[in-house]
């Protein structure tokens, strides 16, 4: 029994040593895995911080661009107001646009083909006198000899519709002073010579023709203002530029 016990002790010690070694190896593996996870987490935090810094930089750039945009818009509005003041000084009536379909350079008659609209508003003071201040009762009996209001004042009543509206000279239709409505009618008017022709406008300031669209009119207005400023601000021959020798 003693001999067996002496032989069994080394075997048990070997088993314990094997178990301890396996436990240490498992612990070391878990330690290495923990270190790897910690390093990965720190790297992700660093990347997140970089992304946040980049977002703050982009937001700062957006704010700077928005401020610059607001400044330019305010300058353009002020410049437009000054241009309008100058145009009021030179021309009491102000520049106006005369719209017509493309054809000849002059105003066309209804028989020549192009549809022509006059966009000229009238003063509201012209309405005075068209409507009586006191209502008047009309006697419609045969012995009275009076005529109905439509036979006497129908023309004055219809003249009220000419104030601030556009009238087609071909079919007589009336429209509000709206470019889209006029353009749609010019394409669908049954008396139009060519339905495929776009509605054109002529600038009374420079005389140039352009398509009657909001984009084209705004672009022409900007270019016309720039040309006018360049013409007014160009230095005369023989004069020295400021700061030059």
C-alpha positions in Angstrom: 0.0 0.0 0.0 2.8 2.4 0.7 4.5 1.7 -2.6 1.3 2.3 -4.5 0.8 5.5 -2.6 4.3 6.7 -3.4 3.7 5.9 -7.1 0.3 7.6 -7.1 1.5 10.9 -5.6 3.6 11.9 -8.6 0.7 11.1 -11.0 -1.7 13.2 -9.0 0.8 16.0 -8.8 1.3 15.8 -12.6 -2.5 16.0 -13.1 -2.7 19.1 -10.8 0.2 20.7 -12.7 -1.5 20.0 -16.0 -4.8 21.5 -14.7 -3.0 24.5 -13.4 -1.1 25.0 -16.6 -4.3 24.8 -18.6 -6.0 27.3 -16.3 -3.0 29.7 -16.6 -3.2 29.4 -20.4 -6.9 30.1 -20.4 -6.4 33.0 -18.2 -3.6 34.4 -20.4 -5.8 34.0 -23.5 -8.7 35.8 -21.8 -6.2 38.5 -20.7 -5.0 38.9 -24.3 -8.6 39.0 -25.6 -9.4 41.7 -23.0 -6.4 43.8 -24.0 -7.4 43.5 -27.7 -11.0 44.6 -27.0 -9.8 47.6 -24.9 -7.4 48.7 -27.7 -10.2 48.3 -30.3 -12.6 50.4 -28.1 -10.0 53.1 -27.7 -9.4 53.2 -31.4 -13.1 53.5 -32.1 -13.3 56.4 -29.6 -10.5 58.2 -31.4 -12.2 57.7 -34.7 -15.5 59.0 -33.3 -13.7 62.1 -32.0 -12.2 62.7 -35.4 -15.7 62.4 -37.0 -17.1 64.9 -34.4 -14.3 67.3 -35.2 -15.0 67.0 -38.9 -18.7 67.6 -38.3 -18.0 70.7 -36.3 -15.7 72.0 -39.0 -18.4 71.4 -41.7 -21.0 73.2 -39.5 -18.7 76.2 -39.1 -18.2 76.3 -42.9 -21.9 76.2 -43.4 -22.4 79.1 -41.1 -19.7 81.1 -42.8 -21.2 80.4 -46.2 -24.7 81.4 -45.0 -23.4 84.6 -43.6 -21.6 85.4 -46.9 -24.8 84.6 -48.8 -26.9 86.9 -46.6 -24.3 89.7 -47.1 -24.4 89.3 -50.9 -28.2 89.2 -50.9 -28.4 92.4 -48.9 -25.8 94.1 -51.2 -27.8 93.0 -54.3 -31.1 94.3 -52.8 -29.4 97.6 -51.9 -27.9 97.8 -55.4 -31.3 97.1 -57.0 -33.0 99.8 -54.9 -30.3 102.3 -56.0 -30.8 101.3 -59.6 -34.5 101.8 -59.3 -34.0 105.2 -57.8 -31.7 106.2 -60.7 -34.2 105.0 -63.2 -36.9 107.0 -61.5 -34.8 110.1 -61.7 -34.0 109.7 -65.4 -37.5 108.5 -66.4 -40.5 109.5 -64.5 -42.6 106.7 -65.8 -39.9 104.1 -65.3 -38.9 101.3 -67.6 -41.6 99.0 -68.9 -41.7 95.7 -70.8 -43.7 95.3 -73.9 -44.6 91.8 -74.6 -45.3 90.3 -78.0 -44.8 87.1 -80.0 -41.7 86.9 -82.1 -42.2 88.4 -85.5 -41.1 91.8 -86.8 -39.2 94.2 -84.5 -42.1 96.7 -84.6 -45.6 96.5 -83.1 -47.7 94.2 -85.2 -51.3 94.6 -86.1 -53.8 91.8 -85.4 -53.9 90.9 -89.1 -50.2 90.4 -89.4 -50.1 87.3 -87.1 -48.3 87.8 -83.7 -50.4 88.1 -80.6 -49.7 91.4 -78.8 -50.6 92.3 -75.3 -50.4 95.7 -73.7 -49.4 95.5 -70.0 -50.2 99.0 -69.0 -52.0 99.6 -65.7 -54.2 102.6 -65.2 -54.7 104.9 -62.2 -57.4 103.9 -59.8 -58.6 107.5 -59.9 -60.1 106.8 -63.3 -62.8 104.8 -61.5 -64.2 108.0 -60.0 -67.4 108.9 -61.9 -68.0 105.5 -63.4 -70.3 104.4 -60.5 -72.9 106.8 -59.2 -72.6 107.9 -55.6 -76.4 107.4 -55.0 -78.4 104.5 -56.3 -80.9 105.5 -59.0 -84.1 103.7 -59.7 -84.9 103.3 -63.4 -88.5 103.3 -64.6 -88.7 100.5 -67.2 -92.3 101.3 -68.3 -92.8 102.1 -72.0 -94.2 105.6 -71.2 -91.1 106.6 -69.3 -88.8 106.7 -72.3 -85.8 105.7 -70.2 -83.4 103.0 -71.4 -81.9 100.3 -69.2 -78.5 101.0 -67.7 -76.8 98.5 -70.0 -77.9 100.5 -73.0 -76.5 103.8 -71.6 -73.6 103.0 -69.4 -72.5 99.5 -70.5 -69.3 101.0 -72.1 -68.2 102.6 -68.8 -68.8 99.4 -67.0 -66.7 97.4 -69.4 -64.0 100.0 -69.3 -63.5 99.1 -65.6 -62.1 95.7 -66.7 -59.3 97.3 -68.7 -57.7 98.6 -65.5 -54.5 96.7 -64.7 -55.3 93.7 -67.0 -53.9 92.4 -70.3 -56.2 92.1 -73.3 -55.6 89.9 -76.3 -56.0 92.0 -79.5 -57.0 88.9 -81.5 -59.7 87.3 -79.5 -60.4 90.0 -76.9 -59.8 87.8 -73.9 -58.7 89.5 -70.7 -56.1 88.2 -68.2 -54.4 89.4 -65.0 -50.9 90.8 -65.3 -49.4 87.3 -65.0 -46.8 86.0 -67.4 -47.9 82.4 -67.1 -51.5 83.2 -67.9 -50.5 85.3 -70.9 -48.1 82.6 -72.1 -50.7 79.8 -71.8 -53.3 81.9 -73.7 -50.8 82.8 -76.5 -50.2 79.1 -77.1 -53.9 78.2 -77.1 -55.5 81.2 -78.7 -57.5 80.0 -81.7 -56.5 83.0 -83.7 -52.8 82.7 -83.2 -50.8 82.2 -86.4 -48.2 79.8 -84.8 -48.9 78.0 -81.6 -45.4 76.7 -81.3 -43.7 80.1 -81.0 -42.8 81.0 -77.4 -44.0 84.3 -75.9 -41.3 86.9 -76.2 -40.7 90.2 -74.4 -38.9 93.4 -75.5 -37.1 95.5 -73.0 -37.9 99.2 -73.3 -34.5 100.1 -71.8 -32.2 98.3 -74.2 -34.7 97.0 -76.9 -33.5 93.4 -76.6 -35.9 90.6 -77.1 -36.0 87.6 -74.7 -38.2 84.6 -73.9 -41.1 85.6 -71.6 -40.1 83.4 -68.7 -39.3 84.4 -65.1 -35.7 83.0 -65.4 -35.1 84.8 -68.7 -36.5 88.1 -67.5 -34.5 88.0 -64.3 -31.3 87.1 -66.2 -31.8 89.9 -68.7 -32.6 92.4 -65.9 -29.3 91.5 -64.1 -27.3 91.7 -67.3 -29.0 95.0 -68.3 -28.1 96.5 -64.9 -24.5 95.3 -65.1 -24.1 96.8 -68.6 -25.6 100.0 -67.5 -23.3 100.3 -64.5 -20.3 99.4 -66.6 -21.3 102.1 -69.0 -21.9 104.7 -66.3 -18.8 103.8 -64.3 -16.3 103.4 -67.2 -13.5 106.0 -66.9 -13.2 108.6 -69.6 -10.2 108.7 -72.0 -7.3 110.6 -70.6 -8.3 110.2 -67.0 -6.1 108.5 -64.4 -7.4 105.6 -62.4 -7.4 106.1 -58.6 -4.1 105.0 -57.2 -2.4 104.9 -60.6 0.6 106.9 -61.8 
